[in-house]
């Protein structure tokens, strides 16, 4: 199995750009140490620690619809449900273990853990 570094997603509501176009499908990459450390130097984070998440998401969301780039302005203007969705996705993909859900095997009836495939889950 190859090491996955990017995850596709579909926002629950979506981002409307200035032209009124809706963007829902995107890609998020795994974070690195710089993604967590460098925003701490940003004056916006020093004035408001809650802004750290905005900068962090702007760094790791690599694509959103047909937007040329995802920056803090885009993240700031997401609906709260989409912002929370991206926060949750960030946490899940950056955990040490592959995120799983528990279910029952349809063949033997035993409880099993199934890895979450974010690409398929978003469809």
N, C-alpha and C positions, 0 to 999 in steps of 0.2 A: 504494500500500500504506500503510495507517495505521500510525502509530507505536504499537507494543504496549508497555504499561506494566505489565500484570498477566499472570501465567502460572498456569494451572491445573496441579495435580499430583495424583498418587496415591502415598501413602507405601507402601513395600514391605511393612511390617508393620502400622503404624497405632498410634494412641494410644488407650489405654483410659482413659476418664474415671473419676471416683470411683464412678459408678453402674454401671460395667462396660460402658458403650457404647463400641464401636469407632469411631474417626474416622480415615478414610484420605484422603478427597478434600479438597483445599485450594487456596488461592490465595496466590501470592507476588508482591509488586510489586517493581519496580525500586528500587534503593536511591538515596538522595540523600546529599549531603555530610554532613548532620546525622546520618544513620544511622551513618556511619563515625566521626564526630568526637565526638558527644555521649556515647556510652558510655565513652569514655576517661576522663571525669570521675567515673564511677561508682566508689565505693569497692570494690565487688566485683571490678572489673577491675584496680584498682590493687593489690589484694592477690593476685589471680590473673589474669594476662593472658589465660589460656585462656578465661576467662568472657566475654570480648569477643564471641565467636561466639554464645554463648547470648543475650546482649542484642540483638545485631544481628539474629539470626533472629526473635526475638520482635517486633522492630520491623517487619520486612518480610513476615512471614507474616501475611496479613490475614484469613485464614479457615482453619478446619480443622473439617470436618464441621459438626455443629450446635452447636459450642462458641460461647458468647456472645463470647469474646475469646481471643486467643492471647497468653499472657504468658510470662515467664521460667520459671515453674513448669511450664507445659506443655512447653516446650522441654527443660528439665532432665529430664523424665520420659519423653522419647522413647527408644525402643530405639536403640542405637548405629547400626544399619543405617539407620534413618530419619533420624537426626541427620546422618550422613554424606551421605545422599541430598540433604537440604536444603542442606548446605554446597556440594555439587557443583552443584546447581541454581542457587544464589546466584551462584557463580562464572560459570557459563555464561550466565545471562541478563544479567549486568552487564558482560560483555566488550563491547568496542567493536564488534566484528563479530558478525553473526548467526551462531550456532554451526551448523556443517554437518557432515555425514558424507560420506565418499567411497563411491561405488558405481559400477556399470557401467550405462550406458544400455541398456535392453533392446532398443532399436530399432537403434542404430548400433554398440554395443559399446565406445564410448569411455568413459573414466573421467570421471565428473561429480561435482560437489559438490551435495548436496541440503540446503537449510535444515531444521533440526529444528523441528518444530511440537510444542511441549511438551504441548499439549492432546491432540493425537492420539496422541503417544508414550506418554502415561500410560494410555491406554485398553487 
